[in-house]
């Protein structure tokens, strides 16, 4: 059964920041201040953003879905446990993993910890492969299928920076990739400077960007999730750190799949109307 983990355990701190330059209808403003990003009712008939990602997940052929949520937010579990809200998702089996917020902290320990909690919940996936992605990006059916059909033990979508639809400043907030001559990952460079981005350009001007969508072999990634340290500046355990630990120990273990397309990203209030417009005019279903 094709498997996927969707990370939704963050507290959406960037989304909840006030932005006097953004004008939203009251419903969207309230949702952006009170809800998980993925549960903002941004679609038609008040559908939350996460519904649209799940449509693509289902159409790409996945069946077994684990959504990671933080211990203080039951909204996702309550919504997808209600049969009336999952009409149209009959081919999906939903499970939930709880990511705790440690004492003395205001938020969970990050994406690597979130994935760790999912795999602890689903030890029946041992020996199998699964896809992992964020809940606040709308990955295409094409991207999700590419990972599902890739024969390598571990793989990732390597997005062309020119196709994402973001300016250089926004690209600098993501992570860029460094590959060997056979398209295997050798480094993930987080929050790169403009100079570093320029250095990573290929002859044809390609700069690969990670949007945190991977396919992993459970048995290969799990030991490195257990030992992932906290990022010293952000105080979180992050997937790029885990992946770098794995490829240092196992060179040529993560294959990069080059893709040029837009990925709607719901990070802050300024993204809401852009994503809403995409769903109204460009979402294919």
C-alpha positions in Angstrom: 0.0 0.0 0.0 1.6 3.3 -1.1 2.4 5.3 2.1 2.9 9.0 2.8 3.6 11.1 5.9 2.3 14.7 5.9 4.0 17.0 8.5 1.4 19.4 10.1 2.8 19.6 13.7 4.1 23.2 13.6 2.4 26.1 15.4 2.2 28.3 12.3 4.1 31.2 14.0 4.9 33.0 10.7 1.3 32.8 9.6 0.1 34.2 12.9 2.3 37.3 12.7 0.5 40.6 12.1 1.0 42.1 8.6 -0.7 45.5 8.2 0.0 45.3 4.4 -2.3 42.3 4.0 -6.1 42.8 3.7 -8.2 39.6 4.1 -11.9 38.9 4.6 -12.7 38.3 8.3 -13.0 34.5 7.9 -9.5 34.2 6.4 -8.0 36.6 8.9 -9.5 34.7 11.8 -8.3 31.3 10.4 -4.8 32.6 9.8 -4.6 33.8 13.4 -6.2 30.8 15.1 -5.7 27.7 13.0 -2.9 25.5 11.6 -1.9 26.8 8.2 -3.2 23.7 6.5 -6.6 24.2 8.0 -7.2 27.7 6.7 -10.5 27.6 4.8 -9.0 28.9 1.6 -10.9 26.9 -1.0 -14.4 26.7 -2.3 -17.2 25.7 0.1 -14.8 26.5 3.0 -12.5 23.6 2.1 -9.2 23.8 4.1 -5.9 24.0 2.2 -5.0 20.4 3.3 -7.9 19.0 1.3 -6.3 20.1 -1.9 -3.0 18.4 -1.1 -4.9 15.2 -0.2 -6.7 15.3 -3.5 -3.3 15.3 -5.3 -2.1 12.6 -2.9 -5.0 10.4 -3.7 -4.8 11.0 -7.5 -1.1 10.1 -7.4 -2.0 6.7 -6.1 -1.2 6.8 -2.3 -3.4 4.9 0.1 -2.0 5.0 3.6 -1.8 8.6 5.0 -0.2 9.6 8.3 -0.6 13.2 9.4 1.6 14.5 12.1 -0.1 17.0 14.4 1.1 18.8 17.6 -0.4 17.8 20.9 -2.1 21.2 21.4 -4.1 21.2 18.2 -6.9 18.7 17.6 -8.4 20.4 14.6 -6.9 18.2 12.0 -7.7 15.0 13.8 -11.3 16.2 14.4 -11.8 17.3 10.8 -10.5 14.1 9.1 -12.1 11.8 11.7 -15.5 13.2 10.7 -17.0 11.1 7.8 -18.8 14.0 6.2 -15.4 15.8 5.7 -13.7 12.9 4.0 -16.3 12.3 1.2 -14.2 12.0 -1.9 -11.2 10.5 0.0 -12.6 7.0 0.1 -9.3 5.6 -1.3 -7.3 7.0 1.6 -6.8 5.5 5.0 -6.0 8.2 7.7 -3.8 7.8 10.7 -2.4 10.5 13.0 0.8 10.8 15.0 1.1 13.2 17.9 4.2 15.4 18.1 4.7 16.6 21.7 5.8 20.0 22.8 8.6 19.5 25.3 8.4 21.2 28.7 9.7 24.7 28.6 9.1 25.1 24.8 6.4 27.0 22.9 6.6 24.7 19.9 7.5 21.2 18.9 11.1 20.1 18.1 10.9 20.4 14.3 10.4 18.4 11.1 12.9 15.6 11.9 11.2 15.0 15.3 7.8 15.1 13.5 8.9 12.4 11.1 10.4 10.4 13.9 7.0 10.4 15.7 5.3 9.2 12.6 7.7 6.3 12.2 7.4 5.3 15.8 3.6 5.2 15.3 3.9 3.1 12.2 6.5 0.4 12.9 4.6 -1.8 10.5 6.3 0.3 7.8 9.7 -1.2 8.7 11.4 -2.5 5.5 9.2 -0.3 3.3 9.4 3.0 1.5 7.3 6.0 2.1 6.9 9.6 0.9 7.1 12.6 3.2 6.0 16.2 2.6 4.9 19.4 4.3 1.2 20.2 4.8 1.5 23.9 3.7 2.8 23.2 0.2 0.6 22.1 -2.7 2.7 19.5 -4.4 1.5 18.3 -7.8 0.2 14.8 -8.7 3.3 14.7 -11.0 5.8 15.3 -8.2 4.1 12.8 -5.9 4.0 10.2 -8.6 7.7 10.7 -9.5 8.7 9.8 -6.0 6.3 6.9 -5.8 7.6 5.4 -9.0 11.3 6.1 -8.4 13.4 2.8 -8.0 16.1 4.4 -5.8 16.0 3.6 -2.0 15.7 7.4 -1.2 14.9 10.3 -3.5 13.7 13.9 -3.5 12.2 16.4 -5.8 14.8 18.9 -6.9 12.8 21.9 -8.0 14.1 24.4 -10.6 14.3 27.7 -8.8 13.0 29.5 -12.0 9.8 27.5 -12.1 8.7 27.9 -8.5 7.3 31.4 -9.0 9.2 33.0 -6.2 11.7 35.9 -6.2 15.3 35.6 -5.2 14.7 36.8 -1.7 12.1 34.1 -1.2 14.3 31.4 -2.7 17.0 32.4 -0.2 14.6 31.3 2.6 14.4 27.8 1.3 17.2 25.2 0.9 19.2 24.6 -2.3 20.8 21.3 -3.4 24.2 20.3 -4.4 24.6 17.1 -6.5 27.3 14.9 -8.0 27.5 14.1 -11.7 25.0 11.3 -11.4 22.3 13.5 -9.7 22.8 12.1 -6.3 22.5 14.5 -3.4 25.8 15.6 -1.7 24.5 18.6 0.3 21.5 20.6 1.3 22.4 24.3 1.8 19.8 26.0 4.1 18.9 29.7 3.7 21.7 30.3 1.2 23.0 33.8 0.4 22.7 35.2 -3.1 26.4 34.4 -3.6 26.0 30.8 -2.7 22.9 30.5 -5.0 24.9 31.9 -7.9 27.7 29.4 -7.2 25.4 26.4 -7.4 24.0 27.3 -10.8 24.6 24.7 -13.5 25.7 25.6 -17.0 22.1 25.9 -18.1 21.3 28.2 -15.1 19.5 25.5 -13.0 19.5 26.0 -9.2 17.9 23.1 -7.4 15.6 23.9 -4.5 14.3 21.5 -1.8 10.7 22.0 -0.9 10.9 19.2 1.8 9.4 16.4 -0.3 11.3 13.2 -0.1 10.9 9.4 -0.5 12.7 7.4 2.2 13.5 3.8 3.0 12.2 3.4 6.6 15.2 1.3 7.7 17.7 3.7 6.3 16.3 7.0 7.6 15.1 5.9 11.0 18.5 5.6 12.8 19.5 9.1 11.6 16.2 10.6 12.9 17.1 9.2 16.3 20.4 11.0 16.4 19.5 14.3 14.6 20.8 17.2 16.7 19.0 20.5 17.2 19.9 23.3 14.9 21.9 25.7 17.1 20.2 28.9 15.8 16.6 27.7 15.3 16.6 25.1 18.2 14.8 22.5 16.1 15.6 19.1 14.7 15.3 19.5 10.9 15.0 17.0 8.0 17.9 18.5 6.0 20.2 17.8 8.9 18.9 14.2 9.1 19.4 13.7 5.3 22.9 15.1 5.5 23.8 12.7 8.2 22.5 9.8 6.1 24.3 10.7 2.9 27.6 11.3 4.8 27.3 7.7 6.1 25.8 6.3 2.8 27.0 8.3 -0.2 24.8 8.2 -3.3 21.8 7.2 -1.2 19.4 10.0 -2.2 18.6 10.5 -5.9 17.4 13.9 -7.0 14.5 14.2 -9.5 14.6 17.4 -11.4 11.3 19.2 -11.8 10.2 22.6 -13.1 6.9 23.7 -11.8 5.2 26.1 -9.4 4.6 24.9 -5.8 2.0 27.1 -4.0 3.4 27.8 -0.5 1.2 28.9 2.4 3.8 30.3 4.9 2.5 33.8 5.8 -0.6 36.0 5.5 0.8 37.5 2.3 0.5 34.1 0.6 -3.2 33.5 1.3 -4.7 35.5 -1.6 -2.0 34.1 -4.0 -2.8 30.6 -3.1 -6.6 31.2 -3.1 -6.3 32.6 -6.7 -4.3 29.5 -7.7 -7.0 27.2 -6.3 -9.8 29.1 -8.0 -8.1 29.4 -11.4 -5.4 26.8 -11.9 -6.2 23.8 -9.6 -7.2 21.1 -12.1 -10.0 19.4 -10.2 
